[in-house]
Amino acid sequence: MKVKTVSFTYERKFNLGDYNSAAIGCTVWADVDEGDAEQMVIEHCAATAKETVRLQAAPLFAKQSARVKEIFAGLPVELQAEAIKHSGANGAVKES
């Protein structure tokens, strides 16, 4: 069997707090040219889709981080850092 086209779909659902969430997804399609290794094409599509979702999710975490910092502004610095660390609002997107 000759594979002509591959697609890869990646979606993440992020908890925004207050019973809100955001689902961000991306589907990447690629044609497999003569001599291309199908697995390499799939891996490239996967990496592209995951990076796209990560970049699209970054603004959500920036807003969440700003909100957490505002809420805990009156706390000592050590407690602020701990609150941000545990909220997931430090701008890092954790892969699951």
C-alpha positions in Angstrom: 0.0 0.0 0.0 1.3 3.4 -0.9 0.5 6.3 1.5 -0.2 9.5 -0.4 -1.3 11.9 2.4 -1.0 11.9 6.2 -2.7 14.1 8.8 -2.1 14.6 12.4 -4.6 16.2 14.8 -3.5 17.5 18.3 -5.8 19.1 20.8 -5.4 20.3 24.4 -8.0 21.4 26.8 -6.8 24.0 29.4 -8.5 24.7 32.7 -8.9 28.5 33.0 -10.4 28.4 36.5 -13.9 29.6 37.5 -15.4 26.6 35.7 -14.0 27.8 32.4 -11.8 26.0 29.9 -10.4 26.5 26.5 -9.8 23.8 23.8 -7.1 24.5 21.3 -6.4 22.2 18.4 -4.6 22.0 15.1 -4.7 19.5 12.2 -1.7 19.3 9.9 -1.9 17.6 6.5 1.1 16.6 4.4 1.6 14.9 1.0 4.1 12.0 1.0 6.4 12.4 -1.9 8.2 9.6 -3.6 11.1 8.5 -1.5 9.8 10.2 1.7 9.7 8.0 4.9 6.1 8.0 6.0 7.0 7.9 9.7 9.2 11.0 9.3 6.4 12.9 7.6 4.0 11.9 10.5 6.6 13.0 13.1 7.0 16.3 11.4 3.2 16.9 11.3 3.0 16.0 15.0 5.8 18.4 16.0 4.2 21.2 13.9 0.7 20.7 15.4 2.0 20.5 19.0 4.1 23.6 18.5 1.2 25.5 17.0 -1.1 24.6 19.9 1.6 25.6 22.4 2.0 29.0 20.8 -1.7 29.6 20.6 -2.1 28.7 24.3 0.7 31.0 25.5 -1.6 34.1 25.7 -4.1 32.3 27.9 -1.4 31.6 30.5 -0.1 35.2 30.3 -3.6 36.4 31.2 -4.0 33.8 33.9 -0.6 34.7 35.4 -1.4 38.4 35.4 -4.7 37.6 37.2 -3.0 35.4 39.8 -0.4 38.1 40.5 -3.1 40.7 40.9 -5.1 38.6 43.3 -2.1 37.7 45.5 -0.3 41.0 45.3 -0.7 41.6 49.0 1.0 38.3 50.0 4.7 38.0 50.9 6.9 37.2 47.9 7.4 33.6 48.9 3.7 32.9 49.1 3.1 34.7 45.8 5.7 32.5 44.0 4.2 29.4 45.6 0.6 30.4 44.5 1.8 31.1 40.9 3.7 27.8 40.8 0.7 25.8 41.9 -1.8 27.6 39.7 -0.1 26.6 36.5 -0.1 30.2 35.5 3.6 30.6 35.2 3.5 30.6 31.4 4.7 27.1 31.0 2.5 24.7 29.1 2.8 21.2 30.6 2.5 18.3 28.1 0.3 15.5 29.1 
